[in-house]
Amino acid sequence: VLLPRGPHAVVAMLAAWRAGAAYLPLDPDYPPARIAYMAADSGAGTVLTSRDTTPPELPGSVRTLYVEDAADTGPAGEGPTDRTAPLPDDPAYLVYTSGSTGRPKGVLVPHRALAERVRWMREWYGITAEDRVLHCASLSFDTCAEELFPALAAGAALVVADPGATLPDQLTEDFTADVTVMDLPTPYWQHLVGDPDVVAWPDGLRLLILGADQVQAAAVRAWRERFGDRVRLVNSYGPTETTVIATTAGLGDADTRARPPIGTPIGGVTATVCDEHGGPVPPGTPGELLLGGTGVTYGYTGRPGATARAFVPDPYGPPGSRRYRTGDLVRRRADGALEFLGRLDGQLKVRGYRVEPGETESALLAQPGIAEAVVVAHRDTLVAYVVPAATGLDPVAARSAVGALLPAHLVPAAVLVLDRLPLTPNGKLDRAALPAPEQRPELRASYLAPRTEAEELVADIWREVLDVERVGALDDFFDLGGHSLLATRVIARVRATAELTVPLRTLFTHRTVAAFAEAVEAALTAEIDALSEEEAAALLASDSGTLEGTGTPS
């Protein structure tokens, strides 16, 4: 299903099941090479897309269908007469996760696992026909299933966010005003909570589900100071390999003072904290979390070795059952809740995305002129350190080449060129000795100082938000390490400094200081032009420094 988020994509998923097939969601924003790889690796026989989407080159055995041609297939309701309802063990969907070997892995999810999750979510979240559930997740992430199928099964209204639009901008639209249920990545939510004026939260919001990273107590505190118990706040945890989620915790007042837990197993799930031999450890002792029960998937399609390593026999389940080794380090608290402590391997979490650094490193090493590469997480971004095979390596070109192969969350915000990688005395990589990513010689070479007061204002805000030493007029927000989470903070700073509301999407379309400053000036000019004579006179009489600070003529 190669379609943007919207009604066509939802119908396509349901139609695949009705035809007896499983679906593979493909994000049109992914690089063509990534889409082509997943289509070929999955063994997909058909790609359903739209004529507005340019499909990549696909294997000759794959046929392409267009949603626009559906009008030619007959009146609504007509279709094949030999349909067979899917059986519980039939595959429902295939979704790809980052792979440590440099290639993403496809996780095959059976209908029985998804059906059990949907049943539990409807019941425990209390989803009813009266709800309006926001659908804003990418189709390529299994959070999408948590948004879609419980709502549809309960007869609730599904409110679909426009493709490419940012959440703060969407929540200013009339069609989202009465949303009651939302599901957000934890890092994104925490940035929004940090700047409370960025988002116009719906008045009728009753349930907010978090997931994908550790919740911070300070964020819970800020949220509860505004909403108290009016909005139910749920922290969820679960790898794709166990069908969307496996544990949940209702967050309350106690979680404003201590590290919030990932909770207890949901219905049908078993959670065991184990030592290195797979044996259970006492409460309070750190160990690896192994998950069993109804949500365990079939594993990685076409990768029996990787499946066997990650999915091991379940000694507590029925014959033939398995449990999944999460690789997550946890401990069980005295109250029975699980607390997440970190990873046992090199896997990273960046802005809620699960990232295997080896996948980005492999893409870098595939570029000519790169002899060594290592990728680490720095704050909310990836940073790559490379050793050239010869002189003259262009880090900007290397980053662009990787961007043509990988989705945005796997592309490093910076590529730093080193003569050699620092090593410890025993020959291992010395991560502590890697230089700070703010040292960007390729950006210093093209530095142009801000030329207007508006550019100076924008540069000051970017320097504060991005925590860099210098920002020039031609610098690109995203090349400096910016991303969607930090973009919300920029908009909040502009609002606080210039008393001006600029749509968040403006920063994505005006990426340099000069372009964004011009957009800010244009927005301010439009606001001034909309004033009546009396309002303009009152504004001038107030002797506000706002107009002078932007350099915009009145």
ABEGO torsion letter per residue (X at the ends): XBBBBEAAAAAAAAAAAAAGBBBBBBBAABBAAAAAAAAAAAGBABBBBBAABBBBBBBAABBBBBAAAAAAAEBBGBEBAABBBBBAABBABBBBBBBAAGBBBBBBBBAAAAAAAAAAAAAAAGBBAABBBBBABBAABAAAAAAAAAAAAAGBBBBBBBBGBBAAAAAABAAAAABABBBBBAAAAAAAAABAAABBBBAABABBBBEGBBBBAAAAAAAAAAAEAABBBBBBBEBAAAGGBABBBBBBAAAAABBBBAEBBBBGBBBBBBBAAGBBBBBGBBBBBBBBEAABBAEBBGBAAAAAAABBBBAABBBGBBBBBAGBBBBBBAAGBBBBAEBABABBBBGGBBBBAAAAAAAAAABBGBABBBBBBBEABBBBBBBBABBGBBAAAAAAAAAAABBAAABBABBBBBABBBBBAAGBBBAAABBBAABBAAAAAABBBBABAAAAAAAAAAAAAAGBABBBAABBAAAAGBBAAAAAAAAAAAAAAAGBBBBAAAAAABABAAAAAAAAAAAAAAAAAABBAAAAAAAAAAGBAAAAAAGBBX
